[in-house]
């Protein structure tokens, strides 16, 4: 029988975030968001207020992705928030996929009505001749613009991206992961040929895979969605699927080949090289603020947020330790000087280092735990002894909060960029090991059913050639989905389908998801 912990031992082992991941993962996630001061629920049901520390992460994701989009020839534009209902009716198959999530504007003004108690009630009046839908996605209204802009094959390809907000009426909101309003980018392109449009779809798919790996330190499974899971109106949907620490899946980004479905519905046509009228082949693709929720669940621990360096709002925080008033000014000056050298002389990911000096007049322990919980990759402390010895106290967020290393200041300046690179590599390695050790090969339905009926964690990888109806039946039975058909696993040796027993080269990843 285990010996009970003493109160002293219990306090020593207590984490900054309660409950822990193992005790209650969903509540742990909410507490990390709160402790890191990333966002809060809004008075508007299902919506969130993104606070400066959280919005700073989104700004960095936006800046870095935007540079990649522009490097591949895309331009930014902006389209209306309100979409005429008739636009959605033109593409019924697409609209049906979002119909139950749409918020609809039906009136164009408010009138005041005084109540008996003296209060004023606002009454919607002026019913619109045609309702507007607050955009759940913009294929229809952007398609209408494309139909005006494109006349000849010489106008193609048309490569447009929009940074915007969208509204999807979410019944079970969770900060960053599922909110009624969220921020995203949505790319929309038109092409002369099917081959060019499919290549665009694959190019963006690879871009998302690389971005999650190289910027967010998140390894993903890159694959294609089955027909049952495909984007409404698409001929092909490519996805990047991330595993988070409770072994569930998050769809981290999608890229869709829309064929000519939207162009025919919205007359996106052009005069071809042979003089005939042809319909364009279109694509759409996007990622959202869900990426922030993904990185929280992928990397953070029981002491708070852990940020990959490239998207850390501040990469280095320097904390002056000033126990005596007579050394306070010298220590703060030394901290400011170190920060200036780092900003001026060092860079990471092609950008100057983001360095903050926390000179607030509050306790050092309070400062330490605030920055631990906010996930800053590197914390530096400088006190009287450090100043005298020309050293700094180095603490890394990829290590335990109390682990310290005293290093010469000049060594730290020289190695700061390399340390950030090591932190990124460590986070990526941990996440990769977690994912790979929790994908289980499965070749028979007994094992398959047993895994999900026992609520075991992780994903199952199976040979698969079942029908859409069979897939949907299994998904409903176990509350799972085929996350994707991994691109690099579709040409292997044939094996019996886990359901039908027929030989197939297709492999499917099954899992529960957010």
Buried (B, 14 or more C-beta within 10 A) or exposed (E): EEEEEEEEEEEEEEBBBEBBBEEEBEBBBBBBBBBBBBBEBBEEEBBBEBBEBBBBBBEBBBEBBBEBBEEEEBEEEEBEBBBBBEBBEBBEEBBEBBEEBBBEBEEEEEEEEEEEEEEEEEEEEEEBEEBBBBBBBBBBBBBBBBBEEBEEBEBBBBBBBBBBBBBBBBEEBBBBBBBBBBBBBBBBBBBBBEEBBBBBBBBBBBBBBBBBBBBBBBBBBBBBBBEBBBBBBBBBBBBBBBBBBBBBBBBBBBBBBBBBBBBBBBBBBBBBEEEEEBBBBBBBBBBBBBBBBBBBBBBBBBBBBBBBBBBBBBBBBBBBBBEEEEBBEBBBEBBBEBBEBBBEEBEBBEEEBBBBBBBEEEEBEEBBBBBBBBBBBBBBBBBBEBBEEEBBBBBBBBEEBEEBEEBEBEEBBEBBBEBBBBBBEBBBEBBBEBBEEBBBEBBEBEBBEEBBEEEEBBBBBBBBBBEEEBBBEBBEEBEBBBBBBBBEBBEEEEBBBBBBEEEBEBBBBBBBBB
